[in-house]
Each structure stands twice: as structure tokens, then as C-alpha cells.
Amino acid sequence: MATKVSVYLDEQTIERLRQRALLQRGTMRSLSKEIEELVTESFVLDEFEAAFAEEGEAKPVAVGFGDVRSLKIAPGPSGVQMIRKEREHRHETSPRRKRRT
């Protein structure tokens, strides 16, 4: 069950919250939901940091960019080739392109 709470925020913070609500939900009536999600995320992050700190006491863990491996991706078709392929079945294809294929 939800509980009603009053929150006092400065103008800059409330404006950022309104913009975020509009971008994510498309309405200003979702401010309460937006605040609820932010608070919940904050609690989850706090719990994660506390659990990580407990593990860190037992055994120090070093994590860095050296542990990250790059992906090897095969080259694909160029952007022009992909657009031409997608346009072949539509009226956007120029007559010159249709004659070549």
C-alpha cells in the first residue's frame, strides 16, 4: 500500500524530475512514480555497495580495464549497401539502380 508523503525540492531538481518523467512516461502525472523509482534504485545501490564492502573485507578485489576483453566482430556490408538493399522493393529506388540488379 502506498503512503502519501510531501517532498520539498528546489526548482532545478523539480525541473529535472519533470523532464525525466516526460521523457520516460510521456506525462507529468507520473512524478510520484518517478520519485518512487529513484528512491528504490538508491536503496538497491546502497545494499549493493554494503554487500560489496563486506566481501571486500574478506578478500580485496582489483577490477580494472585490463580485465575487459575486446570483441572481434566480422565486417558487414557498408551503410550504403544496406540502404540500397532495403530500398530495392520500394519506390525510392532510382531506375538506374533497378537496371543494375
N, C-alpha and C positions, 0 to 999 in steps of 0.2 A: 504494500500500500504506500502510495506517495504521500509525503508530508510537505505542506506549504512552508516556504522559507523566504525571507526577504534578504536580498543581497544588494549591497551598495558598491557600485563600481564607478570609476572615473570615466569621463566622456570618451577618452581614447580607447579604453578597454571595451566599453559597451559598443562602440562603433565597430571595432574589430570582431566582436562576437556577433553583431548583426550581419556583417559581411559574410562571416563564415556560415551562419545559419542560412542566409540567402543562397550561397553557392552550393551548399550540400543538400538543402532540403527545398529550396525554392520559395520559402515563406518566412515571414518574420514571427509567426506564431510558434515557431519551433525553438525559441530561445531557451525555454526551460529544458527541453530535451538536449540541447547543445551543452548547457551548463552541466547537466547530469552526466553526459558522456565525458566531458573534460575532467570532472571530479573523479569519476570511476577510473579513467585512464591514469590519473595521478596516483590513486591508491594502488593500482596494479604495478605501476613503475616503482613506487615505494617498496612494495612487497618483493619485487624482483631484485632491487638493489640490496635489501636486507638479506635475502637468500644468497645473493652473490657474495656479500660481505662475510656471511657465515662460512661459506665454502672457502673463501679467500684466507680465512684464519688458519684452516687446516693445511692448505697447500696453496702456495702462491701460483697464480696462473698468469702467464705473459701472453697476451694476444696482440698481434700487430699485423701490418700489411704483408709481412713476409709469409704469413700463413695462407694468404689468398693466392689461388692459382688462376691464371688467365684461361678463358675459354677459347678453344680453337674452333672457329666457325668457317665452314666452306663458303667460298664466294658464290653469290647468287647472281641472278640477272640484274642488269642495271635498272635504274628507275625508269628510264625512257622505254626500255623493253617491256617492263611490267605494265606501264600505262598503255602502250600500244596493244599489248595482248588483251587488256581489259576493254579497250575501246573497239576492238575488231568487230564485235557483234552489235555495236550501236551505230547510230547515225553520225557520231562525232568523227568517225574515221574518214580521213581525206580520201578522195578517189584514187590518188596516186598510191597510197598505202594498200588499198584493196587490190590493185592490179599486181603488186609485187607478191602477194601471198597466195 
